Amino acid sequence: ATLGNHRIRFGGSWNNTLGTTAPSFPCYTGSWASFEDYTLQVIAPTGCIQVDSLSVSNQMPTSIDLSWVDYNSATAWEIEYDDSIGFVLGSGTGTRIPTTTNPHNLTGLNANSDYEYYVRAVCAVGDTSTWAGPFAFRTPCTVISTFPFVEGFESTSPTLGCWRNDFVTGTGNWQIAYGALGGAITAPFAG
């Protein structure tokens, strides 16, 4: 919208007979309808504008590129991330880092793990945008490259979330369960 004052009208009726062209007929004579008029003032943005369109790319088991759209022409940003989904921004559980690159290559992550990140622009000393986010992502599994490889299918297996069920023929579905042979599963198998 252009800068300045803009008039906005909201209207509604119980049977949707207000008309389909703008503005709706303000002299509606039916029952159960209402109109509200507002004035919206559009002003020039002040300060540092919040970044937008957070995303990730180049996903590797222990690193990922974080990117966003910046409307400020900023050259510095702050990122806060954590591996607990739903972490509270600024609570001290996340890791806050400054960066001068967008996208930012975030390293030192754990494979096969969930993360969230927030980012804000630093337009000048003492002038930062509000935080944008969270944006959730999952790092991929580590490629198995040491052989022989043994998977015990234990509940603590580091590759447990890396397996998928591919149907070659038929429609069978397998599941991971824990326990001894011969009936109900009651305990994990170790070995």
MDTraj code that builds the backbone (N, CA, C; nanometers):
import mdtraj as md
import numpy as np

residues = "ALA THR LEU GLY ASN HIS ARG ILE ARG PHE GLY GLY SER TRP ASN ASN THR LEU GLY THR THR ALA PRO SER PHE PRO CYS TYR THR GLY SER TRP ALA SER PHE GLU ASP TYR THR LEU GLN VAL ILE ALA PRO THR GLY CYS ILE GLN VAL ASP SER LEU SER VAL SER ASN GLN MET PRO THR SER ILE ASP LEU SER TRP VAL ASP TYR ASN SER ALA THR ALA TRP GLU ILE GLU TYR ASP ASP SER ILE GLY PHE VAL LEU GLY SER GLY THR GLY THR ARG ILE PRO THR THR THR ASN PRO HIS ASN LEU THR GLY LEU ASN ALA ASN SER ASP TYR GLU TYR TYR VAL ARG ALA VAL CYS ALA VAL GLY ASP THR SER THR TRP ALA GLY PRO PHE ALA PHE ARG THR PRO CYS THR VAL ILE SER THR PHE PRO PHE VAL GLU GLY PHE GLU SER THR SER PRO THR LEU GLY CYS TRP ARG ASN ASP PHE VAL THR GLY THR GLY ASN TRP GLN ILE ALA TYR GLY ALA LEU GLY GLY ALA ILE THR ALA PRO PHE ALA GLY".split()
xyz = np.array([
    [0.0848, -0.1187, 0.0000],
    [0.0000, 0.0000, 0.0000],
    [0.0888, 0.1242, 0.0000],
    [0.0348, 0.2293, -0.0526],
    [0.1081, 0.3551, -0.0518],
    [0.1007, 0.4176, 0.0868],
    [0.1948, 0.5061, 0.1157],
    [0.1950, 0.5746, 0.2448],
    [0.0719, 0.6621, 0.2554],
    [0.0201, 0.6758, 0.3770],
    [-0.0959, 0.7610, 0.4001],
    [-0.2106, 0.6839, 0.4611],
    [-0.3278, 0.7491, 0.4659],
    [-0.4467, 0.6892, 0.5255],
    [-0.5282, 0.6165, 0.4193],
    [-0.5784, 0.5007, 0.4572],
    [-0.6606, 0.4195, 0.3676],
    [-0.7848, 0.3756, 0.4434],
    [-0.8999, 0.3856, 0.3778],
    [-1.0261, 0.3463, 0.4402],
    [-1.0514, 0.1979, 0.4135],
    [-1.0921, 0.1262, 0.5193],
    [-1.1202, -0.0163, 0.5087],
    [-1.2600, -0.0407, 0.5645],
    [-1.3417, -0.1162, 0.4929],
    [-1.4764, -0.1517, 0.5398],
    [-1.4884, -0.3029, 0.5428],
    [-1.5358, -0.3543, 0.6561],
    [-1.5657, -0.4958, 0.6712],
    [-1.7165, -0.5093, 0.6856],
    [-1.7735, -0.6080, 0.6182],
    [-1.9166, -0.6295, 0.6291],
    [-1.9499, -0.7761, 0.6157],
    [-2.0608, -0.8136, 0.6710],
    [-2.1042, -0.9512, 0.6612],
    [-2.2515, -0.9637, 0.6921],
    [-2.3141, -1.0641, 0.6318],
    [-2.4546, -1.0918, 0.6597],
    [-2.4729, -1.2407, 0.6779],
    [-2.5825, -1.2776, 0.7368],
    [-2.6085, -1.4185, 0.7673],
    [-2.6264, -1.5019, 0.6417],
    [-2.6716, -1.4431, 0.5312],
    [-2.6952, -1.5226, 0.4106],
    [-2.6116, -1.4760, 0.2912],
    [-2.5061, -1.4000, 0.3185],
    [-2.4100, -1.3586, 0.2163],
    [-2.4756, -1.2819, 0.1020],
    [-2.5657, -1.1875, 0.1344],
    [-2.6348, -1.1099, 0.0307],
    [-2.5884, -0.9647, 0.0278],
    [-2.4678, -0.9388, 0.0734],
    [-2.4184, -0.8007, 0.0738],
    [-2.3693, -0.7566, -0.0625],
    [-2.3534, -0.8464, -0.1524],
    [-2.3012, -0.8110, -0.2841],
    [-2.1602, -0.8609, -0.3003],
    [-2.1187, -0.8735, -0.4229],
    [-1.9861, -0.9276, -0.4510],
    [-1.8919, -0.8245, -0.5092],
    [-1.9369, -0.7009, -0.5300],
    [-1.8479, -0.5985, -0.5813],
    [-1.8130, -0.5028, -0.4690],
    [-1.6949, -0.4460, -0.4758],
    [-1.6500, -0.3554, -0.3713],
    [-1.6926, -0.2131, -0.4054],
    [-1.7294, -0.1280, -0.3118],
    [-1.7564, -0.1692, -0.1733],
    [-1.8947, -0.2313, -0.1636],
    [-1.9138, -0.3194, -0.0652],
    [-2.0440, -0.3802, -0.0445],
    [-2.1469, -0.2713, -0.0149],
    [-2.2695, -0.2979, -0.0479],
    [-2.3781, -0.2015, -0.0332],
    [-2.3958, -0.1621, 0.1140],
    [-2.3665, -0.0365, 0.1494],
    [-2.3722, 0.0036, 0.2902],
    [-2.5140, 0.0275, 0.3411],
    [-2.6125, 0.0276, 0.2534],
    [-2.7511, 0.0526, 0.2948],
    [-2.8307, -0.0762, 0.2932],
    [-2.7682, -0.1840, 0.3288],
    [-2.8306, -0.3155, 0.3323],
    [-2.9556, -0.3101, 0.4191],
    [-3.0669, -0.3644, 0.3715],
    [-3.1928, -0.3558, 0.4450],
    [-3.2361, -0.4893, 0.5031],
    [-3.1577, -0.5945, 0.4879],
    [-3.1934, -0.7249, 0.5434],
    [-3.1620, -0.7328, 0.6915],
    [-3.1818, -0.8501, 0.7465],
    [-3.1549, -0.8737, 0.8888],
    [-3.0169, -0.9337, 0.9082],
    [-2.9634, -0.9178, 1.0244],
    [-2.8410, -0.9835, 1.0670],
    [-2.7202, -0.9506, 0.9787],
    [-2.6882, -0.8265, 0.9715],
    [-2.5693, -0.7839, 0.8987],
    [-2.5001, -0.6750, 0.9789],
    [-2.3734, -0.6567, 0.9517],
    [-2.3010, -0.5488, 1.0186],
    [-2.1881, -0.4991, 0.9294],
    [-2.1531, -0.3728, 0.9499],
    [-2.0425, -0.3103, 0.8792],
    [-1.9550, -0.2409, 0.9817],
    [-1.8259, -0.2421, 0.9583],
    [-1.7326, -0.1671, 1.0416],
    [-1.6374, -0.0944, 0.9487],
    [-1.6153, 0.0334, 0.9749],
    [-1.5236, 0.1151, 0.8960],
    [-1.4001, 0.1465, 0.9786],
    [-1.2857, 0.1365, 0.9155],
    [-1.1588, 0.1637, 0.9813],
    [-1.0739, 0.2530, 0.8919],
    [-0.9826, 0.3238, 0.9540],
    [-0.8811, 0.3972, 0.8811],
    [-0.7464, 0.3329, 0.9118],
    [-0.6788, 0.2893, 0.8089],
    [-0.5470, 0.2273, 0.8220],
    [-0.4429, 0.3297, 0.7798],
    [-0.3502, 0.3594, 0.8698],
    [-0.2451, 0.4539, 0.8383],
    [-0.1179, 0.3767, 0.8050],
    [-0.0685, 0.3916, 0.6828],
    [0.0543, 0.3268, 0.6386],
    [0.1661, 0.4294, 0.6487],
    [0.2679, 0.3964, 0.7295],
    [0.3792, 0.4885, 0.7491],
    [0.5078, 0.4236, 0.6985],
    [0.6081, 0.5035, 0.6763],
    [0.7382, 0.4525, 0.6335],
    [0.7969, 0.3690, 0.7466],
    [0.8613, 0.2586, 0.7135],
    [0.9197, 0.1751, 0.8190],
    [1.0272, 0.2505, 0.8948],
    [1.0317, 0.2231, 1.0236],
    [1.1345, 0.2841, 1.1069],
    [1.2229, 0.1753, 1.1630],
    [1.3458, 0.2039, 1.1765],
    [1.4377, 0.1071, 1.2348],
    [1.4644, -0.0105, 1.1432],
    [1.5012, -0.1164, 1.2043],
    [1.5455, -0.2371, 1.1357],
    [1.4257, -0.3305, 1.1139],
    [1.4004, -0.3694, 0.9904],
    [1.2855, -0.4531, 0.9562],
    [1.3211, -0.6002, 0.9778],
    [1.2227, -0.6769, 1.0248],
    [1.2418, -0.8197, 1.0489],
    [1.2742, -0.8925, 0.9189],
    [1.3694, -0.9860, 0.9249],
    [1.4015, -1.0685, 0.8089],
    [1.2865, -1.1655, 0.7843],
    [1.2889, -1.2330, 0.6691],
    [1.1758, -1.3150, 0.6282],
    [1.2261, -1.4375, 0.5523],
    [1.1372, -1.5305, 0.5274],
    [1.1626, -1.6468, 0.4410],
    [1.2834, -1.7285, 0.4861],
    [1.2864, -1.7657, 0.6122],
    [1.3942, -1.8506, 0.6622],
    [1.3900, -1.9846, 0.5897],
    [1.5075, -2.0391, 0.5607],
    [1.5154, -2.1685, 0.4927],
    [1.6501, -2.2334, 0.5216],
    [1.6647, -2.3567, 0.4743],
    [1.7908, -2.4295, 0.4867],
    [1.8237, -2.4922, 0.3520],
    [1.9536, -2.5191, 0.3311],
    [1.9999, -2.5876, 0.2107],
    [2.1322, -2.6558, 0.2427],
    [2.1815, -2.7317, 0.1477],
    [2.3096, -2.8025, 0.1637],
    [2.3144, -2.8806, 0.2954],
    [2.2103, -2.9597, 0.3188],
    [2.2011, -3.0355, 0.4436],
    [2.3013, -3.1503, 0.4445],
    [2.3869, -3.1502, 0.5444],
    [2.4852, -3.2554, 0.5672],
    [2.4621, -3.3077, 0.7096],
    [2.5184, -3.4232, 0.7438],
    [2.4950, -3.4765, 0.8789],
    [2.5364, -3.3831, 0.9923],
    [2.6434, -3.3060, 0.9746],
    [2.6901, -3.2206, 1.0846],
    [2.6967, -3.0723, 1.0490],
    [2.6410, -3.0336, 0.9332],
    [2.6394, -2.8921, 0.8959],
    [2.5212, -2.8648, 0.8033],
    [2.4863, -2.7369, 0.7941],
    [2.3733, -2.6965, 0.7105],
    [2.3873, -2.5479, 0.6803],
    [2.3355, -2.5040, 0.5674],
    [2.3335, -2.3620, 0.5344],
    [2.1987, -2.3027, 0.5733],
    [2.2020, -2.1983, 0.6566],
    [2.0826, -2.1253, 0.6978],
    [2.0743, -1.9991, 0.6125],
    [1.9558, -1.9671, 0.5618],
    [1.9426, -1.8445, 0.4817],
    [1.8096, -1.7770, 0.5103],
    [1.7995, -1.6506, 0.4696],
    [1.6822, -1.5682, 0.4945],
    [1.6824, -1.4536, 0.3961],
    [1.5714, -1.3830, 0.3873],
    [1.5612, -1.2634, 0.3040],
    [1.5698, -1.1431, 0.3961],
    [1.6605, -1.0505, 0.3626],
    [1.6811, -0.9308, 0.4441],
    [1.6353, -0.8090, 0.3637],
    [1.5514, -0.7263, 0.4238],
    [1.4979, -0.6073, 0.3573],
    [1.5723, -0.4800, 0.3977],
    [1.6776, -0.4943, 0.4762],
    [1.7487, -0.3797, 0.5315],
    [1.8816, -0.3505, 0.4639],
    [1.9270, -0.4364, 0.3760],
    [2.0632, -0.4303, 0.3233],
    [2.1641, -0.4442, 0.4364],
    [2.1263, -0.5189, 0.5377],
    [2.2159, -0.5410, 0.6520],
    [2.3329, -0.6282, 0.6087],
    [2.4415, -0.6150, 0.6791],
    [2.5602, -0.6978, 0.6542],
    [2.5985, -0.7776, 0.7779],
    [2.5130, -0.7726, 0.8791],
    [2.5376, -0.8491, 1.0014],
    [2.4039, -0.8984, 1.0557],
    [2.4077, -1.0189, 1.1139],
    [2.2881, -1.0813, 1.1699],
    [2.3263, -1.1597, 1.2940],
    [2.2272, -1.1936, 1.3743],
    [2.2452, -1.2843, 1.4869],
    [2.1551, -1.4044, 1.4654],
    [2.2084, -1.5219, 1.4949],
    [2.1351, -1.6471, 1.4835],
    [2.1305, -1.7098, 1.6220],
    [2.0159, -1.7643, 1.6586],
    [2.0070, -1.8458, 1.7793],
    [1.9450, -1.9783, 1.7383],
    [2.0117, -2.0890, 1.7779],
    [1.9632, -2.2217, 1.7401],
    [1.9759, -2.3167, 1.8580],
    [1.9013, -2.4264, 1.8495],
    [1.9064, -2.5265, 1.9550],
    [1.8538, -2.6580, 1.9001],
    [1.8941, -2.7679, 1.9639],
    [1.8498, -2.9002, 1.9186],
    [1.7306, -2.9511, 1.9986],
    [1.6607, -2.8615, 2.0667],
    [1.5373, -2.9022, 2.1335],
    [1.4236, -2.8238, 2.0698],
    [1.3374, -2.8959, 1.9994],
    [1.2257, -2.8322, 1.9309],
    [1.1371, -2.7631, 2.0342],
    [1.1022, -2.6379, 2.0049],
    [1.0195, -2.5611, 2.0964],
    [1.0991, -2.4867, 2.2020],
    [1.2313, -2.4759, 2.1842],
    [1.3095, -2.4028, 2.2837],
    [1.2658, -2.2566, 2.2867],
    [1.2816, -2.1942, 2.4002],
    [1.2384, -2.0562, 2.4186],
    [1.3530, -1.9636, 2.3824],
    [1.3301, -1.8804, 2.2833],
    [1.4298, -1.7847, 2.2369],
    [1.4755, -1.6956, 2.3530],
    [1.6062, -1.6824, 2.3697],
    [1.6612, -1.5967, 2.4740],
    [1.6619, -1.6564, 2.6125],
    [1.6244, -1.7850, 2.6248],
    [1.6169, -1.8465, 2.7581],
    [1.7526, -1.8951, 2.8084],
    [1.8523, -1.8932, 2.7207],
    [1.9844, -1.9400, 2.7613],
    [2.0117, -2.0834, 2.7205],
    [1.9108, -2.1548, 2.6705],
    [1.9346, -2.2931, 2.6277],
    [1.9888, -2.2988, 2.4853],
    [1.9566, -2.1988, 2.4046],
    [2.0043, -2.1959, 2.2665],
    [2.1453, -2.1408, 2.2571],
    [2.2024, -2.1567, 2.1391],
    [2.3356, -2.1022, 2.1109],
    [2.3184, -1.9814, 2.0202],
    [2.3685, -1.8663, 2.0638],
    [2.3575, -1.7429, 1.9854],
    [2.4929, -1.7109, 1.9227],
    [2.4893, -1.6862, 1.7916],
    [2.6131, -1.6563, 1.7199],
    [2.5922, -1.5374, 1.6269],
    [2.6946, -1.4528, 1.6138],
    [2.6876, -1.3460, 1.5131],
    [2.7371, -1.3997, 1.3792],
    [2.6906, -1.3394, 1.2712],
    [2.7386, -1.3782, 1.1387],
    [2.7354, -1.2580, 1.0456],
    [2.8212, -1.2620, 0.9467],
    [2.8207, -1.1600, 0.8412],
    [2.7961, -1.2246, 0.7054],
    [2.7492, -1.3487, 0.7053],
    [2.7221, -1.4172, 0.5795],
    [2.5776, -1.4657, 0.5750],
    [2.5167, -1.4523, 0.4588],
    [2.3828, -1.5036, 0.4330],
    [2.3851, -1.5631, 0.2923],
    [2.3849, -1.6958, 0.2796],
    [2.3580, -1.7942, 0.3829],
    [2.4770, -1.8145, 0.4776],
    [2.4429, -1.8654, 0.5960],
    [2.5441, -1.8927, 0.6982],
    [2.5601, -2.0439, 0.7112],
    [2.6834, -2.0920, 0.7003],
    [2.7098, -2.2347, 0.7157],
    [2.7251, -2.2664, 0.8635],
    [2.6270, -2.3385, 0.9172],
    [2.6254, -2.3754, 1.0588],
    [2.6878, -2.5132, 1.0723],
    [2.7922, -2.5244, 1.1528],
    [2.8666, -2.6496, 1.1672],
    [2.8589, -2.6991, 1.3104],
    [2.9115, -2.8204, 1.3326],
    [2.9159, -2.8770, 1.4672],
    [2.7829, -2.9352, 1.5126],
    [2.6966, -2.9690, 1.4181],
    [2.5662, -3.0250, 1.4517],
    [2.5754, -3.1756, 1.4691],
    [2.4739, -3.2343, 1.5282],
    [2.4655, -3.3790, 1.5426],
    [2.3838, -3.4363, 1.4279],
    [2.4301, -3.5489, 1.3730],
    [2.3567, -3.6142, 1.2656],
    [2.2231, -3.6667, 1.3170],
    [2.1266, -3.6748, 1.2260],
    [1.9965, -3.7345, 1.2566],
    [1.9321, -3.6665, 1.3772],
    [1.9354, -3.5326, 1.3789],
    [1.8839, -3.4572, 1.4935],
    [1.7959, -3.3416, 1.4476],
    [1.6974, -3.3083, 1.5316],
    [1.6066, -3.1969, 1.5057],
    [1.6635, -3.0687, 1.5646],
    [1.6476, -2.9587, 1.4908],
    [1.6938, -2.8266, 1.5338],
    [1.5890, -2.7221, 1.4978],
    [1.5981, -2.6072, 1.5639],
    [1.5232, -2.4879, 1.5267],
    [1.6203, -2.3709, 1.5293],
    [1.5928, -2.2713, 1.4423],
    [1.6739, -2.1508, 1.4482],
    [1.5890, -2.0258, 1.4284],
    [1.6396, -1.9162, 1.4861],
    [1.5845, -1.7825, 1.4724],
    [1.6959, -1.6942, 1.4165],
    [1.6586, -1.5847, 1.3532],
    [1.7596, -1.4906, 1.3039],
    [1.7037, -1.3482, 1.3127],
    [1.7917, -1.2521, 1.3363],
    [1.7529, -1.1116, 1.3322],
    [1.8645, -1.0310, 1.2663],
    [1.8251, -0.9212, 1.2036],
    [1.9206, -0.8329, 1.1373],
    [1.9810, -0.7366, 1.2381],
    [2.1078, -0.7046, 1.2171],
    [2.1763, -0.6015, 1.2951],
    [2.2045, -0.4880, 1.1971],
    [2.1212, -0.3836, 1.2020],
    [2.1337, -0.2733, 1.1064],
    [2.2413, -0.1735, 1.1477],
    [2.2576, -0.1550, 1.2766],
    [2.3594, -0.0648, 1.3318],
    [2.3740, -0.1012, 1.4788],
    [2.4746, -0.0462, 1.5429],
    [2.4932, -0.0724, 1.6858],
    [2.3684, -0.0253, 1.7598],
    [2.3063, -0.1166, 1.8328],
    [2.1854, -0.0841, 1.9078],
    [2.0580, -0.0840, 1.8249],
    [2.0663, -0.1155, 1.6956],
    [1.9484, -0.1165, 1.6084],
    [1.9350, -0.2542, 1.5444],
    [1.8567, -0.3411, 1.6079],
    [1.8345, -0.4752, 1.5559],
    [1.6857, -0.4956, 1.5280],
    [1.6571, -0.5851, 1.4346],
    [1.5176, -0.6188, 1.4043],
    [1.4640, -0.7118, 1.5121],
    [1.3355, -0.7374, 1.5079],
    [1.2793, -0.8415, 1.5926],
    [1.3231, -0.9758, 1.5356],
    [1.3193, -1.0768, 1.6170],
    [1.3610, -1.2105, 1.5749],
    [1.2583, -1.2705, 1.4799],
    [1.3051, -1.3398, 1.3774],
    [1.2200, -1.4164, 1.2873],
    [1.2426, -1.5644, 1.3157],
    [1.1382, -1.6424, 1.3115],
    [1.1497, -1.7847, 1.3353],
    [1.0445, -1.8297, 1.4347],
    [1.0479, -1.9528, 1.4753],
    [1.1542, -2.0498, 1.4488],
    [1.1358, -2.1188, 1.3137],
    [1.2466, -2.1690, 1.2612],
    [1.2452, -2.2541, 1.1433],
    [1.3043, -2.3876, 1.1866],
    [1.2277, -2.4948, 1.1684],
    [1.2712, -2.6278, 1.2131],
    [1.3345, -2.7044, 1.0973],
    [1.4373, -2.7809, 1.1287],
    [1.5001, -2.8673, 1.0292],
    [1.5581, -2.9895, 1.0983],
    [1.5884, -3.0903, 1.0202],
    [1.6484, -3.2131, 1.0712],
    [1.7735, -3.2418, 0.9901],
    [1.8817, -3.2707, 1.0591],
    [2.0044, -3.3075, 0.9888],
    [1.9915, -3.4517, 0.9395],
    [2.0512, -3.4817, 0.8241],
    [2.0419, -3.6187, 0.7728],
    [2.1313, -3.7141, 0.8513],
    [2.1107, -3.8409, 0.8246],
    [2.1899, -3.9451, 0.8900],
    [2.3314, -3.9488, 0.8330],
    [2.4226, -3.9974, 0.9142],
    [2.5601, -4.0170, 0.8697],
    [2.5647, -4.1346, 0.7729],
    [2.6419, -4.1203, 0.6684],
    [2.6593, -4.2295, 0.5729],
    [2.7435, -4.3384, 0.6386],
    [2.6974, -4.4609, 0.6287],
    [2.7716, -4.5738, 0.6859],
    [2.8899, -4.6025, 0.5944],
    [3.0101, -4.5876, 0.6497],
    [3.1301, -4.6065, 0.5682],
    [3.2341, -4.6958, 0.6355],
    [3.2031, -4.7455, 0.7538],
    [3.2934, -4.8373, 0.8230],
    [3.2290, -4.9760, 0.8207],
    [3.3037, -5.0717, 0.7694],
    [3.2493, -5.2072, 0.7557],
    [3.3409, -5.3068, 0.8235],
    [3.2928, -5.4139, 0.8808],
    [3.1517, -5.4497, 0.8765],
    [3.0700, -5.3572, 0.9662],
    [2.9453, -5.3406, 0.9292],
    [2.8512, -5.2595, 1.0053],
    [2.7487, -5.3517, 1.0686],
    [2.7245, -5.3339, 1.1967],
    [2.6265, -5.4156, 1.2678],
    [2.5215, -5.3233, 1.3268],
    [2.3959, -5.3545, 1.2998],
    [2.2838, -5.2805, 1.3576],
    [2.2113, -5.3736, 1.4527],
    [2.2076, -5.3383, 1.5793],
    [2.1414, -5.4214, 1.6791],
    [1.9948, -5.3877, 1.6971],
    [1.9484, -5.2805, 1.6312],
    [1.8093, -5.2370, 1.6424],
    [1.7678, -5.2141, 1.7876],
    [1.8577, -5.1604, 1.8662],
    [1.8274, -5.1267, 2.0045],
    [1.7594, -4.9897, 2.0082],
    [1.6897, -4.9620, 2.1163],
    [1.6210, -4.8336, 2.1290],
    [1.7190, -4.7173, 2.1376],
    [1.8453, -4.7446, 2.1673],
    [1.9474, -4.6401, 2.1766],
    [2.0346, -4.6337, 2.0516],
    [1.9985, -4.7060, 1.9468],
    [2.0786, -4.7089, 1.8239],
    [2.0881, -4.5697, 1.7627],
    [2.2103, -4.5229, 1.7294],
    [2.2234, -4.3906, 1.6679],
    [2.1669, -4.3858, 1.5262],
    [2.1405, -4.5013, 1.4653],
    [2.0856, -4.5013, 1.3295],
    [1.9369, -4.5333, 1.3274],
    [1.8734, -4.5424, 1.4430],
    [1.7342, -4.5843, 1.4501],
    [1.6423, -4.4987, 1.3626],
    [1.6578, -4.3692, 1.3621],
    [1.5736, -4.2816, 1.2809],
    [1.6146, -4.2755, 1.1355],
    [1.7141, -4.3520, 1.0970],
    [1.7665, -4.3463, 0.9603],
    [1.7115, -4.4553, 0.8703],
    [1.6402, -4.5488, 0.9252],
    [1.5881, -4.6590, 0.8463],
    [1.4542, -4.6215, 0.7872],
    [1.4279, -4.6727, 0.6662],
    [1.2983, -4.6507, 0.6051],
    [1.2480, -4.7818, 0.5467],
    [1.1202, -4.7894, 0.5263],
    [1.0553, -4.9095, 0.4782],
    [1.0297, -4.8955, 0.3282],
    [1.1085, -4.9609, 0.2450],
    [1.0897, -4.9595, 0.1005],
    [1.0243, -5.0900, 0.0583],
    [0.9117, -5.0809, -0.0093],
    [0.8428, -5.1998, -0.0590],
    [0.9010, -5.2379, -0.1950],
    [0.9641, -5.3540, -0.2030],
    [1.0140, -5.4035, -0.3300],
    [0.9028, -5.4808, -0.3992],
    [0.8423, -5.5703, -0.3288],
    [0.7242, -5.6411, -0.3771],
    [0.6276, -5.6552, -0.2610],
    [0.5015, -5.6613, -0.2917],
    [0.4022, -5.6779, -0.1863],
    [0.3734, -5.5484, -0.1138],
    [0.2973, -5.5608, -0.0103],
    [0.2578, -5.4429, 0.0671],
    [0.2901, -5.4579, 0.2141],
    [0.3761, -5.5524, 0.2469],
    [0.4108, -5.5739, 0.3870],
    [0.4753, -5.4525, 0.4484],
    [0.4603, -5.4394, 0.5755],
    [0.5170, -5.3271, 0.6473],
    [0.5907, -5.3804, 0.7692],
    [0.7141, -5.3390, 0.7883],
    [0.7873, -5.3842, 0.9054],
    [0.7926, -5.2718, 1.0075],
    [0.8128, -5.3098, 1.1306],
    [0.8211, -5.2153, 1.2404],
    [0.9415, -5.2514, 1.3260],
    [0.9898, -5.1563, 1.3995],
    [1.0959, -5.1843, 1.4945],
    [1.0311, -5.2054, 1.6302],
    [1.0582, -5.3190, 1.6901],
    [1.0070, -5.3505, 1.8230],
    [1.1225, -5.4116, 1.9014],
    [1.1114, -5.4163, 2.0307],
    [1.2207, -5.4628, 2.1139],
    [1.1745, -5.5813, 2.1977],
    [1.2576, -5.6809, 2.2106],
    [1.2229, -5.7895, 2.2995],
    [1.2813, -5.9221, 2.2576],
    [1.2469, -6.0254, 2.3354],
    [1.2982, -6.1605, 2.3135],
    [1.2102, -6.2344, 2.2136],
    [1.2616, -6.3449, 2.1642],
    [1.1879, -6.4289, 2.0691],
    [1.0785, -6.5077, 2.1403],
    [0.9792, -6.5519, 2.0643],
    [0.8812, -6.6439, 2.1163],
    [0.7667, -6.5798, 2.1899],
    [0.6992, -6.4860, 2.1294],
    [0.5805, -6.4322, 2.1927],
    [0.5919, -6.2835, 2.2142],
    [0.5353, -6.2382, 2.3236],
    [0.5317, -6.0955, 2.3525],
    [0.6732, -6.0398, 2.3705],
    [0.6922, -5.9219, 2.3232],
    [0.8219, -5.8553, 2.3382],
    [0.8228, -5.7896, 2.4739],
    [0.9165, -5.8299, 2.5567],
    [0.9194, -5.7770, 2.6940],
    [1.0492, -5.7083, 2.7318],
    [1.1548, -5.7291, 2.6526],
    [1.2834, -5.6691, 2.6888],
    [1.3658, -5.6462, 2.5630],
    [1.4548, -5.5451, 2.5626],
    [1.5393, -5.5221, 2.4468],
    [1.6331, -5.6398, 2.4228],
    [1.6654, -5.6593, 2.2978],
    [1.7644, -5.7604, 2.2608],
    [1.8988, -5.6936, 2.2539],
    [1.9986, -5.7484, 2.3158],
    [2.1329, -5.6928, 2.3111],
    [2.2264, -5.7972, 2.2523],
    [2.3013, -5.7600, 2.1524],
    [2.3957, -5.8544, 2.0975],
    [2.4104, -5.8492, 1.9514],
])
top = md.Topology()
chain = top.add_chain()
for i, resn in enumerate(residues, 1):
    res = top.add_residue(resn, chain, resSeq=i)
    for name in ("N", "CA", "C"):
        top.add_atom(name, md.element.get_by_symbol(name[0]), res)
traj = md.Trajectory(xyz[None], top)
